[in-house]
Amino acid sequence: MSRLSSTLRNDAGGREAAADARWLEISHVIEKLSTASDVNDVAAYVSQAARSLVGADGVTFVLREGALCHYVEEDAVGPLWKGQRFPMSACISGWSMLNAATAIVPDVYADPRIPVAAYEPTFVRSLVMVPIGSEPLGAIGAYWSTKRTVDSETLGLLELLARVTIPAVNMVHMRTMLEHAEVRAIRAHEIARIGAWTLDTETCKLSVSQIFRSQMGRMSEGQFTYGDLINQLHPEDREALRASITNAADNGENFGLACRVIWADGSVHWLDLRADVLRDSRGVVTRLCGVSSSIDISRRGGL
């Protein structure tokens, strides 16, 4: 083998190894993004990965907030703009988002889109700003301390990171919305004095809200099992609840049932118990999700 052939083969092997390492790093960041608990986690993971992948001196993660660009996170050799907000029209990340286009700036002091005063205190001399999404929800900025013409591989890596960021941000936003919805539902139940309960159909593990406990005459936080629930019902109503729960678990039928509860002091109280079924991907009922409400007044009034 000639020296030239050997050199070319070694160079090719080195490029393949570097490519393999980059793909491994990308797979790692995708895995980490799937575990992100909030947008701050997403921003930190992406910033660290972007800087490592493209050899930048700094990276920022920017989110769009109405007419503002919020510099949420940065990973850099010197301070940039973390925590600051700028008008969309006053920064290159805003230009990238408004135009849904990647901005390539070989020299920040020679590009009319750059607010020079904001860059003078920093190390930045060149940059690339990549929008996140076709209707951008943010942008990823990579910065270098020297004038630089960015190659296609660097652009490709940054744009790939922007694409994998989209589902991660959407996921944490959806989780936040669900958490807020759950809080609102709990508050609504508290206002309406509606209890909540769930029953695992395989383990018979019962979980109940504090209002449900109070409706059962149990004010403490002690253990409250499915067996406790059945035993606290009036003897004439126990079989009806057992049958309703069994039918829901076996046949997937929701139910509503009026039943009597006997408190520790011997007093009898009427509850309306209702449940919907939840199924897994195979269609098997895995949980009953129910609500409860006191119907003492209607029952005692003869209604």
Phi and psi in degrees as a GROMACS rama.xvg file:
@    title "Ramachandran Plot"
@    xaxis  label "Phi"
@    yaxis  label "Psi"
@TYPE xy
-70.3351  162.954  SER-2
-63.2606  -38.365  ARG-3
-63.8207  -44.6591  LEU-4
-60.945  -43.1464  SER-5
-63.0527  -41.7094  SER-6
-64.4012  -44.539  THR-7
-62.2794  -41.1973  LEU-8
-64.9607  -41.6077  ARG-9
-64.8041  -40.4728  ASN-10
-63.3758  -42.453  ASP-11
-63.1903  -41.4243  ALA-12
-63.46  -38.6392  GLY-13
-65.6365  -40.1165  GLY-14
-65.8865  -40.1303  ARG-15
-63.8933  -41.5056  GLU-16
-63.9864  -40.8205  ALA-17
-65.2038  -40.5258  ALA-18
-64.084  -41.8661  ALA-19
-60.786  -41.8447  ASP-20
-64.0448  -39.674  ALA-21
-65.8918  -43.7782  ARG-22
-64.3525  -35.3268  TRP-23
-64.5472  -41.1411  LEU-24
-66.3753  -38.7988  GLU-25
-64.0438  -41.3054  ILE-26
-63.429  -35.0048  SER-27
-66.722  -42.9615  HIS-28
-68.6683  -34.8362  VAL-29
-62.5402  -41.0098  ILE-30
-63.4724  -43.1991  GLU-31
-65.8682  -38.5557  LYS-32
-62.14  -31.8458  LEU-33
-68.0545  -16.7932  SER-34
-102.984  0.232518  THR-35
-59.9865  133.756  ALA-36
-92.9042  -20.13  SER-37
-157.423  178.572  ASP-38
-64.9156  -31.6312  VAL-39
-62.4476  -38.5576  ASN-40
-62.5941  -46.6525  ASP-41
-57.37  -47.6082  VAL-42
-61.0722  -42.5478  ALA-43
-66.6333  -45.5005  ALA-44
-61.1062  -45.2938  TYR-45
-68.1309  -41.4854  VAL-46
-61.5608  -45.9507  SER-47
-63.7598  -44.9856  GLN-48
-65.9744  -43.0233  ALA-49
-62.1373  -44.5511  ALA-50
-63.3339  -41.1989  ARG-51
-67.9461  -42.875  SER-52
-67.5215  -38.8708  LEU-53
-107.021  2.95367  VAL-54
65.2722  35.8605  GLY-55
-80.774  157.233  ALA-56
-82.948  -14.4286  ASP-57
-166.812  153.754  GLY-58
-140.095  140.368  VAL-59
-120.699  151.99  THR-60
-118.924  119.213  PHE-61
-117.934  137.244  VAL-62
-116.119  145.059  LEU-63
-82.7527  129.279  ARG-64
-127.264  86.491  GLU-65
65.0538  -117.672  GLY-66
-94.1751  11.566  ALA-67
-118.322  153.771  LEU-68
-105.297  121.615  CYS-69
-104.972  115.113  HIS-70
-81.839  93.8196  TYR-71
-75.8134  -41.8424  VAL-72
-145.896  157.44  GLU-73
-151.438  151.995  GLU-74
-135.601  105.228  ASP-75
-154.046  163.775  ALA-76
-74.1537  -17.6798  VAL-77
-149.389  165.814  GLY-78
-65.0638  140.843  PRO-79
-118.029  -108.92  LEU-80
-132.863  25.1847  TRP-81
-53.9037  132.086  LYS-82
87.1887  -10.1002  GLY-83
-92.0607  157.32  GLN-84
-126.965  138.509  ARG-85
-132.344  152.014  PHE-86
-59.5805  146.013  PRO-87
-56.0943  -33.6827  MET-88
-80.5873  -3.45704  SER-89
-112.145  9.06154  ALA-90
-149.994  160.812  CYS-91
-70.9895  -28.4381  ILE-92
-65.9795  -36.1499  SER-93
-65.2187  -41.3678  GLY-94
-60.0947  -44.1408  TRP-95
-62.7157  -40.6838  SER-96
-73.8789  -42.044  MET-97
-64.7055  -33.0482  LEU-98
-97.9604  -4.27215  ASN-99
49.2272  46.723  ALA-100
-142.897  149.525  ALA-101
-75.1888  132.652  THR-102
-102.456  124.181  ALA-103
-112.497  119.872  ILE-104
-126.584  97.6316  VAL-105
-66.3906  -27.8853  PRO-106
-145.394  112.168  ASP-107
-65.6529  -21.2925  VAL-108
-89.1584  3.45476  TYR-109
-126.127  15.1432  ALA-110
-119.284  120.978  ASP-111
-65.0539  -15.1468  PRO-112
-79.1717  -11.8252  ARG-113
-92.5323  127.984  ILE-114
-79.2069  93.7553  PRO-115
-54.9818  -38.5568  VAL-116
-59.126  -32.1723  ALA-117
-74.1182  -21.1641  ALA-118
-97.7766  -20.2928  TYR-119
-57.704  -37.7012  GLU-120
-75.6211  -6.01551  PRO-121
-104.583  174.335  THR-122
-82.834  -7.58317  PHE-123
-69.6638  131.08  VAL-124
-122.518  -27.1578  ARG-125
-144.368  160.287  SER-126
-160.497  164.622  LEU-127
-132.163  133.653  VAL-128
-122.108  120.176  MET-129
-111.737  126.717  VAL-130
-72.52  150.453  PRO-131
-100.529  100.848  ILE-132
96.5938  159.196  GLY-133
-73.096  -27.3143  SER-134
-114.518  82.253  GLU-135
-55.2219  130.048  PRO-136
-96.5252  -6.76792  LEU-137
-179.564  -164.192  GLY-138
-155.858  155.69  ALA-139
-116.799  124.853  ILE-140
-110.848  132.907  GLY-141
-115.972  135.799  ALA-142
-129.89  147.703  TYR-143
-130.272  154.273  TRP-144
-86.9638  -2.03072  SER-145
-127.574  159.721  THR-146
-63.0437  136.682  LYS-147
-152.398  136.72  ARG-148
-98.6102  117.829  THR-149
-79.5392  134.886  VAL-150
-85.6769  168.183  ASP-151
-64.4888  -32.4011  SER-152
-65.3381  -43.2723  GLU-153
-61.5293  -44.8215  THR-154
-59.9477  -44.5825  LEU-155
-60.9185  -41.4409  GLY-156
-66.3123  -43.3778  LEU-157
-65.9923  -40.5395  LEU-158
-68.5882  -33.4035  GLU-159
-65.1008  -43.7899  LEU-160
-60.5426  -39.7676  LEU-161
-61.7076  -39.1542  ALA-162
-67.1928  -42.4429  ARG-163
-74.2357  -15.1485  VAL-164
-73.567  -31.5732  THR-165
-56.5597  -54.4244  ILE-166
-64.4685  -29.8273  PRO-167
-66.6004  -45.5774  ALA-168
-64.5772  -43.5488  VAL-169
-61.3305  -38.0095  ASN-170
-64.4769  -46.5235  MET-171
-69.7999  -33.3074  VAL-172
-65.2028  -42.322  HIS-173
-63.8409  -41.5081  MET-174
-62.136  -41.6357  ARG-175
-63.281  -42.5197  THR-176
-61.816  -41.552  MET-177
-65.5699  -40.1925  LEU-178
-63.627  -42.2396  GLU-179
-65.6978  -39.3632  HIS-180
-63.8531  -38.8722  ALA-181
-65.2513  -41.6387  GLU-182
-62.5746  -43.3062  VAL-183
-63.3735  -39.2581  ARG-184
-64.3893  -42.1018  ALA-185
-62.3768  -43.2765  ILE-186
-64.6698  -39.4703  ARG-187
-63.1869  -41.734  ALA-188
-62.2438  -39.3996  HIS-189
-65.2909  -41.8835  GLU-190
-64.6455  -41.8386  ILE-191
-85.0444  -1.35306  ALA-192
56.655  47.5621  ARG-193
-106.305  126.459  ILE-194
-84.2968  164.123  GLY-195
-134.778  143.348  ALA-196
-149.595  150.98  TRP-197
-134.768  146.946  THR-198
-131.811  122.547  LEU-199
-75.7779  120.188  ASP-200
-72.1936  -19.3667  THR-201
-87.9581  -43.5497  GLU-202
-99.2472  -11.83  THR-203
61.2096  24.5238  CYS-204
-75.518  127.217  LYS-205
-105.472  131.475  LEU-206
-121.495  133.938  SER-207
-135.25  154.689  VAL-208
-83.0678  169.014  SER-209
-66.0836  -34.2154  GLN-210
-65.9934  -40.0234  ILE-211
-60.4239  -42.4907  PHE-212
-58.0536  -45.7698  ARG-213
-64.6838  -34.102  SER-214
-67.9478  -24.042  GLN-215
-91.0736  2.20203  MET-216
76.7929  19.7144  GLY-217
-111.748  107.489  ARG-218
-93.3904  -14.6827  MET-219
-85.7442  168.801  SER-220
-95.7035  15.8892  GLU-221
-66.5815  173.475  GLY-222
-60.9545  138.844  GLN-223
-138.317  108.297  PHE-224
-101.314  172.095  THR-225
-60.6522  -40.1607  TYR-226
-62.1044  -39.0212  GLY-227
-61.685  -41.1745  ASP-228
-61.1535  -50.2737  LEU-229
-60.0954  -45.7605  ILE-230
-66.6468  -24.7122  ASN-231
-85.9678  -9.65403  GLN-232
-73.839  156.457  LEU-233
-59.8492  137.337  HIS-234
-50.8626  -32.3826  PRO-235
-74.9119  -12.9378  GLU-236
-107.169  -8.21468  ASP-237
-64.362  -45.8811  ARG-238
-65.3242  -34.0783  GLU-239
-64.0338  -41.4565  ALA-240
-69.1521  -42.8614  LEU-241
-57.5775  -45.5296  ARG-242
-65.1817  -39.1031  ALA-243
-65.0675  -43.3882  SER-244
-67.3015  -41.8632  ILE-245
-63.3191  -42.8189  THR-246
-65.1368  -38.4445  ASN-247
-65.1498  -44.7171  ALA-248
-68.2545  -40.249  ALA-249
-83.369  -37.2643  ASP-250
-114.852  -2.57532  ASN-251
71.1359  26.8973  GLY-252
-99.1086  128.108  GLU-253
-67.5571  161.294  ASN-254
-147.642  160.122  PHE-255
-136.076  137.325  GLY-256
-148.683  131.079  LEU-257
-93.3127  128.411  ALA-258
-146.052  163.073  CYS-259
-102.323  139.426  ARG-260
-117.146  134.522  VAL-261
-103.38  118.918  ILE-262
-80.9147  169.738  TRP-263
-61.9745  -27.6843  ALA-264
-84.061  4.4922  ASP-265
90.1892  -7.36531  GLY-266
-73.3274  150.535  SER-267
-109.953  133.71  VAL-268
-132.734  141.71  HIS-269
-93.0513  135.277  TRP-270
-126.145  145.936  LEU-271
-102.368  116.083  ASP-272
-107.04  129.472  LEU-273
-131.928  149.174  ARG-274
-146.782  142.005  ALA-275
-111.116  152.371  ASP-276
-95.8969  146.324  VAL-277
-116.853  136.142  LEU-278
-115.294  156.718  ARG-279
-89.3901  -173.418  ASP-280
-64.0541  -18.3038  SER-281
-90.5757  -3.4632  ARG-282
88.7067  6.24555  GLY-283
-83.6033  133.983  VAL-284
-68.5626  123.773  VAL-285
-112.106  -26.2095  THR-286
-147.936  151.436  ARG-287
-107.941  128.26  LEU-288
-113.596  115.498  CYS-289
-125.69  166.893  GLY-290
-128.322  160.948  VAL-291
-139.913  147.396  SER-292
-145.984  147.374  SER-293
-76.7184  132.35  SER-294
-124.891  29.3254  ILE-295
-56.103  -45.9962  ASP-296
-63.2584  -45.7361  ILE-297
-66.7465  -37.6922  SER-298
-72.126  -40.9231  ARG-299
-73.8276  -19.6556  ARG-300
-86.4063  -0.135663  GLY-301
83.0715  13.5087  GLY-302
